[in-house]
Amino acid sequence: MAILFFAACAALFVYLAATNDRGLVINGIIHLDIDSARIFYVVLAALSFGMVAMGAFSMIRLGSGTLHVDIDDDSITLPGKPTRPRPHRFMFAEIQRAWISRVSSQVFLTIQDAHAKSWLVKSHLADGEFDEIVALVASHVPPPRAELPVAKLR
């Protein structure tokens, strides 16, 4: 839905930039002449197109099934960020902090060491896998470095 929303925004801003025949007043404070208003609309259109591209990239990446977590005796490897798809390996002994957070309905496991910080979203994994990974990290990374309640989420 977000891709469709930003595509519609981009189309609207392109239309406004192409047909602009007067300036733009923003909140009665900022006054732009015709050329400045056209630049403003073009910038908003470019940002909207960027959001469409990021959304499409994320859908392709999530749909390709390339997100996986590798766990061995001394480390966990989490998938990279959408903008940096290279996975990052965290040695259990070097993890400085691991915690669970909730934003709206999304649940995240965040792991941080001296060099990187990465997260894993519960909705990107099959049922039960997230809880299994949290329990495994909690068993390898002792408190206070691991703030991982196994029974409940904060």
Secondary structure, 3 states (H helix, E strand, C coil): CHHHHHHHHHHHHHHHHHHCCCCEEECCCEEECHHHHHHHHHHHHHHHHHHHHHHHHHHHHHHCCCCCCEECCCEEEECCECCECCCEEEEHHHCCEEEEEEECCEEEEEEECCCCEEEEEHHHCCCCHHHHHHHHHHHHCCCCCEECCCCCCC
